[in-house]
Amino acid sequence: MACNKVKMVIDKEFRIAEIDERIYGSFIEHLGRAVYDGIYSPEHPTADEHGFRNDVKEMIKELNVPIIRYPGGNFVSSFNWEDSVGPVSERPRRLELAWKSIEENKVGLNEFTKWARSAGSDVMMAVNLGTRGIADACNILEYCNHPGNTKYSDLRISHGYKEPHNIKTWCLGNEMDGPWQLGHKTMEEYGRLAEETARAMKIIDPSIELVSCGSSSLTMPTFPDWEAVTLQHTYDYVDYVSMHQYYGNGKGDSEDFLACSDDMDQFIRTVIATCDYVKAKKRGKKDIKISFDEWNVWYHSNAADNDITENHPWQVAPPMLEDIYNFEDALLVGLMLITLLKHADRVKMACLAQLVNVIAPIMTEAGGGAVWKQTIFYPFMHASAFGRGTALLPVISSPKFDTATHADVTAVEAVSVYNEEKDEVTIFAVNRSIKDDAEMTIDVRSFEGYRILEHIVLESDDLLAENGPFNEKVAPKQTSQSSLDGGMVTSLLHKASWNVIRLGK
């Protein structure tokens, strides 16, 4: 077996930006078993007095998720928020049109907000700009954030929530460029609606941050014109533009699959360039930041999902989008996290989609059984735990190779994070060669007096290895594959591996 030689230089002065902790956000949609039989299962032995599973919540706390996007997703484009508040016994059962399910509204806006806070998370609320519009967006904002003595704030108080929720981050619709979206709009239609909605919402609560809908993926035919046109309308009122992207290995080509993070990098660079074009055209002073509020691997469950929506519609919480992730999926999630961190100057929020059961790092057995960690749980957990501080610009020299649809793919991708408060630096590295190990030499001379705290590795001889309840085949382990001498770290990165190398005093 060959061993690739890789060099990396990190310096505490080579700063990209301070990392916004919300880059480790996630997403829960009223879809499949994400809410019902996911976070909420009143009959489960661990359920609290409100019906939420404590074992699931504790696992979510391990991920330390600072913000959760809610309630969708495609779901939000036919969501009547009023159905989800007030006495549960009086809430209607509704046809949920995005996923052809029945929504019982047993968990609604207030319950979810209270649960999220108990899990250590803020809420990123999405408003319905598909089948509804400006007035309804204003009404839900008034309900959530206004102190009292108005129609909707008093309605909230009558529902038992005297103090406002003070939700500070709001998405102006979801994937409005997509023909699959209820209320799908042209660029001009969405731009005008989002502009006027944003302007009205900022009058009600000037302290909120707003996210304008960006393209649903890099491959959308309207990308990047969508961003260029819509942001010319929303620029003065919004703070972020959204990005969404999923990847899959439907062709069974692992090398090409692990190169997909290069596409993500190019996607981000193009959106940044488009935002800056709008800024220049508007003679603006602010940079539009990025909310990458849907990202993950998603392809394993496609056939089953189509069967449910087409042949077995109108179920309550059917098992949809339940991808069972394998080891190579975890590697790509790690690569995507590295990509986000490399753009920490502009990517300020990101949401791993989703959190429980639906394309998720956490799974529960159907019918209220065990909860377990998918393979992708671990890279996200490591990044969230050790990736807080300042992202440092990585200077890397790595062998490159071509794949079926990608050229000049680096064998090793890496980024480092400097936590000045803790006096630690962490290197996240993926060896995406599935054939060769890599010897990585890291120049850390600017971190004088540091030592190796630990080297954590996630690896497997089987790229398709999966975890399951009581059967964890893919889990991190400590290794002694790193040494430090004279300000130089030498690390052995096994083929197809996720590595977390931590240094400190």
QUIRA-V861531 format. One record per residue. N is the residue number from 0. RES is the residue in one small letter. SS is DSSP state (H for helix, E for strand, C for the rest). OMEGA is omega in whole degrees, 0 to 359 (999 if undefined). Layout:
n=(N N)
res=(RES RES)
ss=(SS SS)
omega=(OMEGA OMEGA)
This chain:
n=(0 1 2 3 4 5 6 7 8 9 10 11 12 13 14 15 16 17 18 19 20 21 22 23 24 25 26 27 28 29 30 31 32 33 34 35 36 37 38 39 40 41 42 43 44 45 46 47 48 49 50 51 52 53 54 55 56 57 58 59 60 61 62 63 64 65 66 67 68 69 70 71 72 73 74 75 76 77 78 79 80 81 82 83 84 85 86 87 88 89 90 91 92 93 94 95 96 97 98 99 100 101 102 103 104 105 106 107 108 109 110 111 112 113 114 115 116 117 118 119 120 121 122 123 124 125 126 127 128 129 130 131 132 133 134 135 136 137 138 139 140 141 142 143 144 145 146 147 148 149 150 151 152 153 154 155 156 157 158 159 160 161 162 163 164 165 166 167 168 169 170 171 172 173 174 175 176 177 178 179 180 181 182 183 184 185 186 187 188 189 190 191 192 193 194 195 196 197 198 199 200 201 202 203 204 205 206 207 208 209 210 211 212 213 214 215 216 217 218 219 220 221 222 223 224 225 226 227 228 229 230 231 232 233 234 235 236 237 238 239 240 241 242 243 244 245 246 247 248 249 250 251 252 253 254 255 256 257 258 259 260 261 262 263 264 265 266 267 268 269 270 271 272 273 274 275 276 277 278 279 280 281 282 283 284 285 286 287 288 289 290 291 292 293 294 295 296 297 298 299 300 301 302 303 304 305 306 307 308 309 310 311 312 313 314 315 316 317 318 319 320 321 322 323 324 325 326 327 328 329 330 331 332 333 334 335 336 337 338 339 340 341 342 343 344 345 346 347 348 349 350 351 352 353 354 355 356 357 358 359 360 361 362 363 364 365 366 367 368 369 370 371 372 373 374 375 376 377 378 379 380 381 382 383 384 385 386 387 388 389 390 391 392 393 394 395 396 397 398 399 400 401 402 403 404 405 406 407 408 409 410 411 412 413 414 415 416 417 418 419 420 421 422 423 424 425 426 427 428 429 430 431 432 433 434 435 436 437 438 439 440 441 442 443 444 445 446 447 448 449 450 451 452 453 454 455 456 457 458 459 460 461 462 463 464 465 466 467 468 469 470 471 472 473 474 475 476 477 478 479 480 481 482 483 484 485 486 487 488 489 490 491 492 493 494 495 496 497 498 499 500 501 502 503 504)
res=(m a c n k v k m v i d k e f r i a e i d e r i y g s f i e h l g r a v y d g i y s p e h p t a d e h g f r n d v k e m i k e l n v p i i r y p g g n f v s s f n w e d s v g p v s e r p r r l e l a w k s i e e n k v g l n e f t k w a r s a g s d v m m a v n l g t r g i a d a c n i l e y c n h p g n t k y s d l r i s h g y k e p h n i k t w c l g n e m d g p w q l g h k t m e e y g r l a e e t a r a m k i i d p s i e l v s c g s s s l t m p t f p d w e a v t l q h t y d y v d y v s m h q y y g n g k g d s e d f l a c s d d m d q f i r t v i a t c d y v k a k k r g k k d i k i s f d e w n v w y h s n a a d n d i t e n h p w q v a p p m l e d i y n f e d a l l v g l m l i t l l k h a d r v k m a c l a q l v n v i a p i m t e a g g g a v w k q t i f y p f m h a s a f g r g t a l l p v i s s p k f d t a t h a d v t a v e a v s v y n e e k d e v t i f a v n r s i k d d a e m t i d v r s f e g y r i l e h i v l e s d d l l a e n g p f n e k v a p k q t s q s s l d g g m v t s l l h k a s w n v i r l g k)
ss=(C C E E E E E E E C C C C C E E E E C C H H H H E E E C C C C C C C C E C C C E C C C C C C E C C C C E E H H H H H H H H H H C C C E E E E C C C H H H H H C C H H H H C C C H H H C C C E E E C C C C E E E C C C C C H H H H H H H H H H C C C E E E E E E C C C C C C H H H H H H H H H H H H C C C C C H H H H H H H H C C C C C C C C C C E E E E C C C C C C C C C C C C C C H H H H H H H H H H H H H H H H H H C C C C E E E E C C C C C C C C C C C C H H H H H H H H H H C C C C C E E E E E E E E C C C C C C H H H H H C H H H H H H H H H H H H H H H H H H H H H H C C C C C C C E E E E E E E E E C C C C H H H H H H H H H H C C C E E C C C C C C C C C E H H H H H H H H H H H H H H H H C C C C E E E E E E E C C E C C C C C E E E C C C C C C E E E C C H H H H H H H H H H H C C C E E E C C E E E C C E E C C C C C C C E E C E E E E E E E E C C C C E E E E E E E E C C C C C E E E E E E E C C C C C C C E E E E E E E E E C C C C C C E C E C C E C C C C C E E E C C E E E E C C E E E E E E C C C E E E E E E E E C)
omega=(177 177 181 177 183 177 179 175 173 182 184 177 180 189 170 180 169 181 172 183 181 174 178 177 177 195 172 180 172 187 178 182 180 181 183 186 175 177 186 180 189 183 184 182 182 184 176 184 179 177 181 183 178 179 176 180 180 178 176 179 176 179 178 184 186 181 180 178 188 0 178 15 179 180 189 186 169 185 170 189 181 178 189 180 182 181 183 183 181 182 183 165 185 169 178 194 183 185 177 180 172 176 182 178 176 172 182 187 183 180 182 181 179 179 182 180 179 177 178 185 166 181 168 186 175 177 183 172 176 180 178 186 191 186 183 175 177 182 181 177 177 179 186 195 184 186 183 178 170 186 189 175 176 176 177 181 178 179 175 181 183 181 178 180 180 175 191 181 186 177 180 181 183 172 184 175 188 178 178 187 173 183 177 186 171 180 181 180 181 182 180 181 181 178 183 176 180 181 180 181 179 175 181 182 182 184 184 172 185 181 176 180 171 182 183 175 178 186 179 183 180 179 359 178 181 180 183 183 185 181 175 175 191 190 186 188 185 181 185 166 184 171 176 176 174 177 178 179 182 181 179 180 187 180 181 179 183 175 185 177 174 176 178 179 180 177 181 181 181 178 177 180 180 176 181 174 179 177 180 181 181 186 185 180 184 172 172 178 183 169 181 196 163 174 177 165 179 173 186 190 190 183 179 180 180 179 181 184 184 188 183 184 172 170 172 177 176 182 183 178 183 176 171 190 177 186 181 174 178 178 180 175 176 178 178 175 177 180 178 181 178 180 184 178 181 176 184 175 175 183 171 184 358 191 183 173 182 186 198 174 182 180 171 175 179 178 174 179 185 172 183 185 174 181 184 179 192 176 178 179 180 181 180 182 189 184 180 185 182 175 181 181 180 173 190 170 186 170 181 178 178 174 185 183 181 178 176 179 179 180 181 172 183 173 179 180 181 176 185 181 180 183 180 171 181 175 172 184 174 168 184 168 180 183 192 169 177 170 186 176 186 177 182 186 178 179 185 178 179 174 178 177 178 171 179 180 171 184 179 175 182 180 183 179 182 170 176 178 180 182 184 180 183 181 181 177 175 179 178 186 178 175 182 180 177 180 179 174 173 184 171 177 180 178 178 182 172 186 175 182 186 178 177 180 999)
